[in-house]
Amino acid sequence: MRILVAEDDEHVADALADALRQHGHTVMWKADGGEAVRAAEETDFVLLDLGLPDLDGYEVCRRIRATSTIPIIALTARSEEIDRVMLLQAGADDYVVKPYGFRELLARIEAVMRRATRAVTAVAAPPRKDPPLEIGALSIEVRVRRAFMAGRQLSLTAKEFDLLVLLAAERGAVITRENIIERVWDENWFGSTRTLDVHVGTLRIKLGDKRWIETVRGVGFRLADPRG
Ligand code: CA
């Protein structure tokens, strides 16, 4: 894989690049955000230090994400305050806090790649005649990962789609927050339950009626047709 290491600390970048090369990857190193944004087009994966000298890491993330679906893992110093939700919204797929073990980082890279590949495979798969999941005006073609509201295709992120499918598959039932986090996010995205709330919020907006997803306080969420 061609991996872009965006890191201004030369020692850190060197050590990381060496370790990645030993695992058979080609490494491109950039020490500032502007160059990293340009270089991202020519690589398959981005490891992004959030503390770059020229541009805010979140901004680098957003600029890369504006034109590309390339996987991004943010690397952040423990001393820096991480806003997980902001990072997620900026488009990072995961993050790792420094100092991290290289094996941990590799495992994260592999997990993110698996998810990315799964998403691509799902999109590329030829449509089969599986009946769509239908709830009122909502129609979901699970295998090809498309959802429609009254015939209009919804533009959903991968997580929003997974969340919608999970809720739709058990329509009417309350799915607990823990269950959703476990099934939609893997344990690697440790944590913030605000992440879930953010996704429920954006999904409600995209569904066009916030009553589609009912909040069951202290428990979880339930999907129901607002007209049903
Ligand atoms: Ca730095």
Boltz pocket constraint, residues with backbone or C-beta under 6 A from the ligand:
constraints:
  - pocket:
      binder: B
      contacts: [[A, 7], [A, 8], [A, 9], [A, 49], [A, 50], [A, 51], [A, 52]]
      max_distance: 6.0
